Amino acid sequence: MDFTFSIGWVFGGLAIAAVGGAIVVFYQKIADNLAGGVRSYDRVKLFGVITVVVGLLIAANLHTLILTLLVNFIRGGR
């Protein structure tokens, strides 16, 4: 698989990472209003961190490589 740069993926990935960063910053308000309150603080922060990592992978256009490796592993490898 060849690596191709796409400015659209960069902006999309950075937007996803920014949303994840906002979730990490405002996790208490989000957990209080949308989740189960204090007991879900760590879960909301974890979701935010995962969103940031996925956004950075998308911005670097590495998500296709990871998904290709995962599908090949499931299919039996090649």
BALO-203625 format. One record per atom (N, C-alpha, C): residue number from 1; atom name; x, y, z. Coordinates in nm, 2 decimals. Layout:
BEGIN
+-----+------+--------+--------+--------+
! seq ! atom !   east !  north !     up !
+-----+------+--------+--------+--------+
! NUM !   CA !      X !      Y !      Z !
...
+-----+------+--------+--------+--------+
This chain:
BEGIN
+-----+------+--------+--------+--------+
! seq ! atom !   east !  north !     up !
+-----+------+--------+--------+--------+
!   1 !    N !   0.08 !  -0.12 !   0.00 !
!   1 !   CA !   0.00 !   0.00 !   0.00 !
!   1 !    C !   0.09 !   0.12 !   0.00 !
!   2 !    N !   0.06 !   0.22 !  -0.09 !
!   2 !   CA !   0.13 !   0.34 !  -0.10 !
!   2 !    C !   0.08 !   0.45 !  -0.01 !
!   3 !    N !   0.17 !   0.53 !   0.05 !
!   3 !   CA !   0.12 !   0.64 !   0.13 !
!   3 !    C !   0.09 !   0.76 !   0.04 !
!   4 !    N !  -0.02 !   0.81 !   0.06 !
!   4 !   CA !  -0.06 !   0.93 !  -0.02 !
!   4 !    C !  -0.10 !   1.04 !   0.07 !
!   5 !    N !  -0.05 !   1.16 !   0.05 !
!   5 !   CA !  -0.09 !   1.28 !   0.13 !
!   5 !    C !  -0.21 !   1.34 !   0.08 !
!   6 !    N !  -0.30 !   1.37 !   0.17 !
!   6 !   CA !  -0.43 !   1.44 !   0.13 !
!   6 !    C !  -0.46 !   1.55 !   0.24 !
!   7 !    N !  -0.47 !   1.67 !   0.19 !
!   7 !   CA !  -0.50 !   1.78 !   0.27 !
!   7 !    C !  -0.63 !   1.77 !   0.34 !
!   8 !    N !  -0.73 !   1.71 !   0.28 !
!   8 !   CA !  -0.86 !   1.69 !   0.34 !
!   8 !    C !  -0.85 !   1.60 !   0.46 !
!   9 !    N !  -0.77 !   1.49 !   0.45 !
!   9 !   CA !  -0.76 !   1.40 !   0.57 !
!   9 !    C !  -0.69 !   1.48 !   0.68 !
!  10 !    N !  -0.59 !   1.56 !   0.65 !
!  10 !   CA !  -0.52 !   1.64 !   0.75 !
!  10 !    C !  -0.62 !   1.73 !   0.83 !
!  11 !    N !  -0.70 !   1.80 !   0.76 !
!  11 !   CA !  -0.80 !   1.89 !   0.82 !
!  11 !    C !  -0.91 !   1.81 !   0.90 !
!  12 !    N !  -0.95 !   1.70 !   0.84 !
!  12 !   CA !  -1.05 !   1.62 !   0.91 !
!  12 !    C !  -0.99 !   1.56 !   1.03 !
!  13 !    N !  -0.87 !   1.51 !   1.02 !
!  13 !   CA !  -0.81 !   1.45 !   1.14 !
!  13 !    C !  -0.78 !   1.55 !   1.25 !
!  14 !    N !  -0.74 !   1.67 !   1.21 !
!  14 !   CA !  -0.72 !   1.77 !   1.31 !
!  14 !    C !  -0.85 !   1.82 !   1.38 !
!  15 !    N !  -0.95 !   1.82 !   1.30 !
!  15 !   CA !  -1.08 !   1.85 !   1.36 !
!  15 !    C !  -1.13 !   1.75 !   1.46 !
!  16 !    N !  -1.11 !   1.62 !   1.43 !
!  16 !   CA !  -1.14 !   1.51 !   1.52 !
!  16 !    C !  -1.06 !   1.52 !   1.64 !
!  17 !    N !  -0.93 !   1.55 !   1.63 !
!  17 !   CA !  -0.84 !   1.56 !   1.74 !
!  17 !    C !  -0.88 !   1.68 !   1.83 !
!  18 !    N !  -0.92 !   1.79 !   1.77 !
!  18 !   CA !  -0.97 !   1.91 !   1.84 !
!  18 !    C !  -1.09 !   1.88 !   1.93 !
!  19 !    N !  -1.18 !   1.80 !   1.87 !
!  19 !   CA !  -1.30 !   1.76 !   1.94 !
!  19 !    C !  -1.26 !   1.67 !   2.06 !
!  20 !    N !  -1.17 !   1.58 !   2.04 !
!  20 !   CA !  -1.12 !   1.50 !   2.15 !
!  20 !    C !  -1.05 !   1.58 !   2.26 !
!  21 !    N !  -0.98 !   1.68 !   2.21 !
!  21 !   CA !  -0.91 !   1.77 !   2.31 !
!  21 !    C !  -1.01 !   1.84 !   2.39 !
!  22 !    N !  -1.12 !   1.89 !   2.33 !
!  22 !   CA !  -1.23 !   1.96 !   2.40 !
!  22 !    C !  -1.29 !   1.87 !   2.50 !
!  23 !    N !  -1.31 !   1.74 !   2.46 !
!  23 !   CA !  -1.37 !   1.64 !   2.56 !
!  23 !    C !  -1.28 !   1.62 !   2.68 !
!  24 !    N !  -1.15 !   1.62 !   2.66 !
!  24 !   CA !  -1.05 !   1.60 !   2.77 !
!  24 !    C !  -1.05 !   1.72 !   2.86 !
!  25 !    N !  -1.06 !   1.84 !   2.80 !
!  25 !   CA !  -1.06 !   1.96 !   2.88 !
!  25 !    C !  -1.19 !   1.98 !   2.96 !
!  26 !    N !  -1.30 !   1.95 !   2.90 !
!  26 !   CA !  -1.43 !   1.97 !   2.97 !
!  26 !    C !  -1.50 !   1.84 !   3.01 !
!  27 !    N !  -1.42 !   1.74 !   3.05 !
!  27 !   CA !  -1.47 !   1.61 !   3.08 !
!  27 !    C !  -1.57 !   1.62 !   3.20 !
!  28 !    N !  -1.55 !   1.70 !   3.30 !
!  28 !   CA !  -1.63 !   1.71 !   3.42 !
!  28 !    C !  -1.77 !   1.75 !   3.38 !
!  29 !    N !  -1.78 !   1.86 !   3.30 !
!  29 !   CA !  -1.92 !   1.91 !   3.26 !
!  29 !    C !  -1.99 !   1.81 !   3.17 !
!  30 !    N !  -1.91 !   1.75 !   3.08 !
!  30 !   CA !  -1.97 !   1.65 !   2.99 !
!  30 !    C !  -2.02 !   1.53 !   3.07 !
!  31 !    N !  -1.94 !   1.48 !   3.17 !
!  31 !   CA !  -1.98 !   1.36 !   3.25 !
!  31 !    C !  -2.10 !   1.40 !   3.33 !
!  32 !    N !  -2.10 !   1.52 !   3.39 !
!  32 !   CA !  -2.21 !   1.55 !   3.48 !
!  32 !    C !  -2.34 !   1.57 !   3.40 !
!  33 !    N !  -2.34 !   1.62 !   3.28 !
!  33 !   CA !  -2.46 !   1.65 !   3.20 !
!  33 !    C !  -2.50 !   1.53 !   3.11 !
!  34 !    N !  -2.41 !   1.46 !   3.06 !
!  34 !   CA !  -2.44 !   1.36 !   2.96 !
!  34 !    C !  -2.42 !   1.21 !   3.01 !
!  35 !    N !  -2.34 !   1.19 !   3.11 !
!  35 !   CA !  -2.30 !   1.06 !   3.15 !
!  35 !    C !  -2.35 !   1.04 !   3.30 !
!  36 !    N !  -2.30 !   0.95 !   3.37 !
!  36 !   CA !  -2.34 !   0.92 !   3.50 !
!  36 !    C !  -2.29 !   1.00 !   3.61 !
!  37 !    N !  -2.22 !   1.11 !   3.58 !
!  37 !   CA !  -2.17 !   1.20 !   3.69 !
!  37 !    C !  -2.03 !   1.16 !   3.73 !
!  38 !    N !  -2.00 !   1.17 !   3.86 !
!  38 !   CA !  -1.86 !   1.16 !   3.90 !
!  38 !    C !  -1.80 !   1.02 !   3.87 !
!  39 !    N !  -1.88 !   0.91 !   3.88 !
!  39 !   CA !  -1.83 !   0.78 !   3.85 !
!  39 !    C !  -1.79 !   0.76 !   3.71 !
!  40 !    N !  -1.83 !   0.85 !   3.62 !
!  40 !   CA !  -1.79 !   0.83 !   3.47 !
!  40 !    C !  -1.69 !   0.93 !   3.43 !
!  41 !    N !  -1.62 !   1.00 !   3.52 !
!  41 !   CA !  -1.52 !   1.10 !   3.48 !
!  41 !    C !  -1.40 !   1.03 !   3.40 !
!  42 !    N !  -1.35 !   0.92 !   3.45 !
!  42 !   CA !  -1.24 !   0.85 !   3.39 !
!  42 !    C !  -1.28 !   0.79 !   3.25 !
!  43 !    N !  -1.40 !   0.75 !   3.24 !
!  43 !   CA !  -1.45 !   0.69 !   3.11 !
!  43 !    C !  -1.46 !   0.80 !   3.01 !
!  44 !    N !  -1.51 !   0.92 !   3.04 !
!  44 !   CA !  -1.52 !   1.03 !   2.95 !
!  44 !    C !  -1.38 !   1.08 !   2.91 !
!  45 !    N !  -1.29 !   1.09 !   3.01 !
!  45 !   CA !  -1.15 !   1.13 !   2.97 !
!  45 !    C !  -1.08 !   1.03 !   2.88 !
!  46 !    N !  -1.10 !   0.90 !   2.90 !
!  46 !   CA !  -1.05 !   0.79 !   2.82 !
!  46 !    C !  -1.10 !   0.81 !   2.68 !
!  47 !    N !  -1.23 !   0.83 !   2.66 !
!  47 !   CA !  -1.29 !   0.85 !   2.53 !
!  47 !    C !  -1.23 !   0.97 !   2.46 !
!  48 !    N !  -1.21 !   1.08 !   2.53 !
!  48 !   CA !  -1.14 !   1.19 !   2.48 !
!  48 !    C !  -1.00 !   1.17 !   2.43 !
!  49 !    N !  -0.92 !   1.09 !   2.50 !
!  49 !   CA !  -0.79 !   1.06 !   2.47 !
!  49 !    C !  -0.79 !   0.97 !   2.34 !
!  50 !    N !  -0.87 !   0.87 !   2.34 !
!  50 !   CA !  -0.88 !   0.78 !   2.23 !
!  50 !    C !  -0.92 !   0.86 !   2.10 !
!  51 !    N !  -1.01 !   0.96 !   2.12 !
!  51 !   CA !  -1.05 !   1.04 !   2.00 !
!  51 !    C !  -0.94 !   1.12 !   1.95 !
!  52 !    N !  -0.85 !   1.18 !   2.04 !
!  52 !   CA !  -0.74 !   1.25 !   2.00 !
!  52 !    C !  -0.64 !   1.16 !   1.92 !
!  53 !    N !  -0.61 !   1.04 !   1.97 !
!  53 !   CA !  -0.52 !   0.95 !   1.90 !
!  53 !    C !  -0.57 !   0.91 !   1.77 !
!  54 !    N !  -0.70 !   0.88 !   1.76 !
!  54 !   CA !  -0.76 !   0.85 !   1.63 !
!  54 !    C !  -0.76 !   0.96 !   1.53 !
!  55 !    N !  -0.78 !   1.08 !   1.58 !
!  55 !   CA !  -0.77 !   1.20 !   1.50 !
!  55 !    C !  -0.63 !   1.23 !   1.44 !
!  56 !    N !  -0.53 !   1.20 !   1.53 !
!  56 !   CA !  -0.39 !   1.22 !   1.48 !
!  56 !    C !  -0.36 !   1.11 !   1.38 !
!  57 !    N !  -0.41 !   0.99 !   1.40 !
!  57 !   CA !  -0.38 !   0.89 !   1.30 !
!  57 !    C !  -0.45 !   0.92 !   1.17 !
!  58 !    N !  -0.57 !   0.97 !   1.17 !
!  58 !   CA !  -0.63 !   1.01 !   1.05 !
!  58 !    C !  -0.56 !   1.13 !   0.98 !
!  59 !    N !  -0.51 !   1.23 !   1.06 !
!  59 !   CA !  -0.44 !   1.34 !   1.01 !
!  59 !    C !  -0.31 !   1.30 !   0.94 !
!  60 !    N !  -0.25 !   1.19 !   0.99 !
!  60 !   CA !  -0.13 !   1.14 !   0.93 !
!  60 !    C !  -0.16 !   1.04 !   0.82 !
!  61 !    N !  -0.28 !   1.01 !   0.79 !
!  61 !   CA !  -0.33 !   0.92 !   0.69 !
!  61 !    C !  -0.28 !   0.78 !   0.72 !
!  62 !    N !  -0.26 !   0.74 !   0.84 !
!  62 !   CA !  -0.22 !   0.61 !   0.88 !
!  62 !    C !  -0.33 !   0.52 !   0.91 !
!  63 !    N !  -0.45 !   0.57 !   0.92 !
!  63 !   CA !  -0.57 !   0.48 !   0.95 !
!  63 !    C !  -0.59 !   0.38 !   0.84 !
!  64 !    N !  -0.57 !   0.41 !   0.72 !
!  64 !   CA !  -0.59 !   0.31 !   0.61 !
!  64 !    C !  -0.48 !   0.19 !   0.63 !
!  65 !    N !  -0.36 !   0.23 !   0.67 !
!  65 !   CA !  -0.26 !   0.12 !   0.69 !
!  65 !    C !  -0.30 !   0.03 !   0.80 !
!  66 !    N !  -0.34 !   0.09 !   0.91 !
!  66 !   CA !  -0.38 !   0.01 !   1.03 !
!  66 !    C !  -0.50 !  -0.08 !   0.99 !
!  67 !    N !  -0.60 !  -0.02 !   0.93 !
!  67 !   CA !  -0.72 !  -0.10 !   0.89 !
!  67 !    C !  -0.69 !  -0.21 !   0.79 !
!  68 !    N !  -0.60 !  -0.19 !   0.70 !
!  68 !   CA !  -0.55 !  -0.29 !   0.60 !
!  68 !    C !  -0.48 !  -0.40 !   0.67 !
!  69 !    N !  -0.39 !  -0.37 !   0.77 !
!  69 !   CA !  -0.33 !  -0.47 !   0.84 !
!  69 !    C !  -0.43 !  -0.55 !   0.93 !
!  70 !    N !  -0.52 !  -0.49 !   0.99 !
!  70 !   CA !  -0.62 !  -0.56 !   1.07 !
!  70 !    C !  -0.71 !  -0.65 !   0.98 !
!  71 !    N !  -0.75 !  -0.61 !   0.86 !
!  71 !   CA !  -0.83 !  -0.69 !   0.78 !
!  71 !    C !  -0.75 !  -0.81 !   0.73 !
!  72 !    N !  -0.63 !  -0.79 !   0.69 !
!  72 !   CA !  -0.54 !  -0.90 !   0.64 !
!  72 !    C !  -0.52 !  -1.00 !   0.75 !
!  73 !    N !  -0.50 !  -0.95 !   0.88 !
!  73 !   CA !  -0.48 !  -1.04 !   0.99 !
!  73 !    C !  -0.61 !  -1.13 !   1.01 !
!  74 !    N !  -0.72 !  -1.06 !   1.00 !
!  74 !   CA !  -0.85 !  -1.14 !   1.02 !
!  74 !    C !  -0.87 !  -1.24 !   0.91 !
!  75 !    N !  -0.84 !  -1.20 !   0.78 !
!  75 !   CA !  -0.86 !  -1.29 !   0.67 !
!  75 !    C !  -0.76 !  -1.40 !   0.66 !
!  76 !    N !  -0.65 !  -1.40 !   0.74 !
!  76 !   CA !  -0.55 !  -1.51 !   0.74 !
!  76 !    C !  -0.42 !  -1.46 !   0.69 !
!  77 !    N !  -0.40 !  -1.34 !   0.68 !
!  77 !   CA !  -0.27 !  -1.28 !   0.64 !
!  77 !    C !  -0.23 !  -1.30 !   0.50 !
!  78 !    N !  -0.14 !  -1.21 !   0.45 !
!  78 !   CA !  -0.08 !  -1.21 !   0.32 !
!  78 !    C !   0.03 !  -1.12 !   0.32 !
+-----+------+--------+--------+--------+
